[in-house]
Amino acid sequence: MRTAPAGRILGPVTMHETEFWELVDSTREAAGGDPVDHAELLVDRLTRLDPDTVVDFARHFEARMNRAWRWDVWGAARVLLDGADDDAFDSFRCWLVGQGRKVFEGALHDPDSLADLLEDFDPEVDGEGEDIGGAADEAYERLTGLELPDLGLPDPPREPEGTPLPSGDDRALAAAFPRLWERFGPQRG
């Protein structure tokens, strides 16, 4: 059995990684890629599950958010969003997880590969994943009337992994992410 800090006993793992990605993919596809609709569908699907499974989903999601806490991923977000502060990068990471395993893992392997992995990118809509990131919290609260318990994951480091790129330096971004810059960088207005 797993335990949460408030003494609440959590049952055995009820959602495995493959199921996590299947749920992310099926709701994104049903939403036509719209992040707001995706979040709503995700909440709806999660509320059909038991609370322990929702906690497992949240744990999978948060673990991936922590894996994407990297300077190179932040640099790619800066290219795609024409800049990205802390909040925008948090939202971008939620959106990135919401894009599914292939895009997420591809971006972690090589953030510049997002140029090939994304069909299109609209900075006004895409990259906005805050609601997707909060889907498990909302579903758990609907199911139990309580806040989602602590997930038992270690906190991410204070600073993202890797080496930061100079802030506001378009040449450095273009050099670090040539394919991404070529495809999405020149759209700056």
Backbone torsions as a table, in degrees:
resi	resn	phi	psi	omega
1	MET	NA	147.5	175.6
2	ARG	-101.1	150.0	177.1
3	THR	-123.3	148.0	174.2
4	ALA	-101.0	157.8	-175.8
5	PRO	-54.1	-34.3	-177.2
6	ALA	-77.0	11.7	179.4
7	GLY	84.7	-2.1	179.4
8	ARG	-70.2	129.4	179.6
9	ILE	-89.3	126.9	177.7
10	LEU	-99.1	143.1	-178.8
11	GLY	-73.5	-174.3	179.0
12	PRO	-65.2	162.5	178.1
13	VAL	-55.3	127.4	-176.5
14	THR	-115.8	-6.9	176.9
15	MET	-132.7	123.0	178.9
16	HIS	-94.8	166.2	-174.5
17	GLU	-55.2	-43.7	-180.0
18	THR	-60.4	-41.4	178.3
19	GLU	-66.0	-38.5	176.5
20	PHE	-57.0	-52.1	-177.6
21	TRP	-66.5	-35.2	177.6
22	GLU	-62.7	-40.2	178.5
23	LEU	-66.9	-43.5	177.1
24	VAL	-60.6	-48.3	-176.8
25	ASP	-66.2	-45.8	-175.8
26	SER	-65.7	-37.7	179.7
27	THR	-74.0	-35.5	176.8
28	ARG	-64.7	-45.6	-179.6
29	GLU	-63.5	-41.7	178.8
30	ALA	-65.2	-28.0	179.5
31	ALA	-86.4	-0.6	-178.6
32	GLY	64.1	23.9	178.6
33	GLY	85.0	-5.7	179.4
34	ASP	-72.2	120.9	-174.6
35	PRO	-63.1	-34.9	179.8
36	VAL	-68.7	-47.8	177.2
37	ASP	-63.4	-37.7	178.5
38	HIS	-58.7	-47.2	-179.6
39	ALA	-61.5	-43.2	-179.9
40	GLU	-62.8	-43.9	178.6
41	LEU	-66.0	-36.8	178.6
42	LEU	-64.6	-44.5	177.1
43	VAL	-60.4	-45.5	-179.9
44	ASP	-59.0	-46.0	-179.9
45	ARG	-67.0	-40.0	-179.5
46	LEU	-66.6	-33.2	179.9
47	THR	-71.5	-8.8	174.6
48	ARG	-86.5	-5.9	-178.3
49	LEU	-102.0	170.1	176.7
50	ASP	-80.4	158.1	-177.1
51	PRO	-56.4	-38.7	179.4
52	ASP	-63.5	-35.4	178.1
53	THR	-69.2	-36.8	176.3
54	VAL	-63.5	-40.3	176.6
55	VAL	-62.0	-42.2	177.8
56	ASP	-62.0	-42.9	176.8
57	PHE	-57.8	-47.4	-179.7
58	ALA	-60.2	-39.2	179.4
59	ARG	-64.7	-44.6	176.6
60	HIS	-59.9	-45.6	-177.3
61	PHE	-62.2	-49.6	-177.3
62	GLU	-64.8	-36.5	177.6
63	ALA	-62.0	-37.3	178.4
64	ARG	-73.2	-36.4	174.8
65	MET	-58.8	-43.3	179.7
66	ASN	-65.5	-38.3	178.4
67	ARG	-64.7	-31.5	-178.7
68	ALA	-86.1	2.3	178.8
69	TRP	-77.7	74.2	-174.3
70	ARG	-138.6	146.3	179.8
71	TRP	-64.0	-37.5	-178.5
72	ASP	-68.0	-35.5	175.9
73	VAL	-68.1	-38.3	177.1
74	TRP	-63.5	-38.5	176.9
75	GLY	-61.6	-42.8	177.2
76	ALA	-62.5	-39.5	176.8
77	ALA	-62.4	-38.8	178.9
78	ARG	-63.4	-37.9	176.8
79	VAL	-65.9	-49.8	-175.4
80	LEU	-67.8	-35.0	-175.1
81	LEU	-101.3	3.5	-175.0
82	ASP	56.9	49.5	-178.3
83	GLY	111.0	153.5	179.5
84	ALA	-159.9	111.8	174.5
85	ASP	-80.6	-174.8	-177.0
86	ASP	-55.8	-47.9	-178.2
87	ASP	-65.3	-41.8	179.3
88	ALA	-64.1	-36.8	179.4
89	PHE	-70.1	-38.1	174.5
90	ASP	-59.0	-47.3	179.8
91	SER	-63.3	-40.5	178.3
92	PHE	-61.8	-42.8	179.5
93	ARG	-63.5	-39.7	175.2
94	CYS	-60.4	-45.5	178.9
95	TRP	-61.1	-41.7	-178.5
96	LEU	-62.5	-43.5	175.6
97	VAL	-60.6	-41.4	-179.4
98	GLY	-64.9	-14.5	178.9
99	GLN	-79.0	-8.2	176.6
100	GLY	99.5	169.1	-172.8
101	ARG	-59.7	-46.0	-176.0
102	LYS	-60.6	-49.3	-179.0
103	VAL	-68.4	-45.0	-178.1
104	PHE	-60.3	-53.9	-178.1
105	GLU	-64.9	-37.2	176.8
106	GLY	-61.6	-42.6	179.2
107	ALA	-65.5	-36.7	178.4
108	LEU	-71.6	-35.3	178.3
109	HIS	-67.8	-42.9	-178.5
110	ASP	-156.7	97.9	-177.6
111	PRO	-55.3	-29.5	178.2
112	ASP	-65.1	-21.8	-180.0
113	SER	-68.0	-11.8	175.1
114	LEU	-57.6	-25.3	176.6
115	ALA	-59.8	-32.9	-179.2
116	ASP	-95.5	-27.1	-174.4
117	LEU	-82.7	-24.6	-178.6
118	LEU	-96.8	131.1	176.2
119	GLU	-67.5	-42.1	-179.6
120	ASP	-156.2	169.5	177.0
121	PHE	-152.0	121.1	176.6
122	ASP	-110.9	108.8	-175.8
123	PRO	-62.0	-15.9	177.8
124	GLU	-78.6	-23.6	-177.0
125	VAL	-120.4	-52.8	-177.6
126	ASP	-70.3	153.7	-177.8
127	GLY	86.3	-8.6	178.8
128	GLU	-93.4	93.2	-175.5
129	GLY	-120.5	13.5	-177.1
130	GLU	-55.9	-42.7	-179.7
131	ASP	-66.5	-35.3	177.0
132	ILE	-63.4	-42.3	179.6
133	GLY	-64.7	-25.2	-179.7
134	GLY	-97.0	3.0	-175.4
135	ALA	-60.2	-43.8	-178.8
136	ALA	-66.5	-39.2	177.8
137	ASP	-59.6	-47.4	-178.9
138	GLU	-65.6	-43.4	-179.8
139	ALA	-63.3	-43.7	-179.4
140	TYR	-62.4	-42.6	179.8
141	GLU	-65.1	-39.3	176.9
142	ARG	-62.9	-39.3	-177.7
143	LEU	-73.5	-37.3	-170.1
144	THR	-117.3	-18.1	-173.0
145	GLY	77.4	6.5	-177.7
146	LEU	-118.9	162.0	173.0
147	GLU	-74.3	151.9	176.1
148	LEU	-57.7	131.5	180.0
149	PRO	-70.0	166.2	174.8
150	ASP	-55.3	137.6	-175.3
151	LEU	-85.4	-7.7	178.1
152	GLY	73.5	17.9	178.5
153	LEU	-94.8	148.2	175.7
154	PRO	-65.9	147.6	175.6
155	ASP	-65.6	146.0	175.5
156	PRO	-68.2	160.3	177.5
157	PRO	-62.0	160.5	-179.3
158	ARG	-60.6	-38.3	-179.7
159	GLU	-111.8	146.4	175.8
160	PRO	-59.6	156.8	178.4
161	GLU	-70.5	144.6	175.1
162	GLY	98.6	-161.2	-176.9
163	THR	-112.0	126.6	-179.7
164	PRO	-70.8	150.1	172.8
165	LEU	-89.4	152.7	177.9
166	PRO	-58.4	132.5	-178.9
167	SER	-68.9	134.7	176.4
168	GLY	74.4	13.9	-178.0
169	ASP	-103.8	95.4	-178.3
170	ASP	-62.7	-34.6	179.8
171	ARG	-64.8	-38.8	178.7
172	ALA	-66.6	-40.1	177.4
173	LEU	-64.7	-44.2	179.8
174	ALA	-62.2	-37.5	179.3
175	ALA	-72.6	-37.6	-177.7
176	ALA	-75.7	-31.2	-175.8
177	PHE	-131.8	66.2	-172.6
178	PRO	-61.2	-43.2	-179.3
179	ARG	-69.2	-42.8	179.6
180	LEU	-64.6	-42.4	179.4
181	TRP	-64.0	-44.2	-179.3
182	GLU	-61.2	-39.7	-176.6
183	ARG	-82.6	-38.9	-172.4
184	PHE	-120.6	-22.5	-177.0
185	GLY	-65.3	-44.5	-177.3
186	PRO	-65.4	-8.0	-179.7
187	GLN	-73.8	-1.2	-177.4
188	ARG	-59.9	137.2	-177.6
189	GLY	-120.4	NA	NA
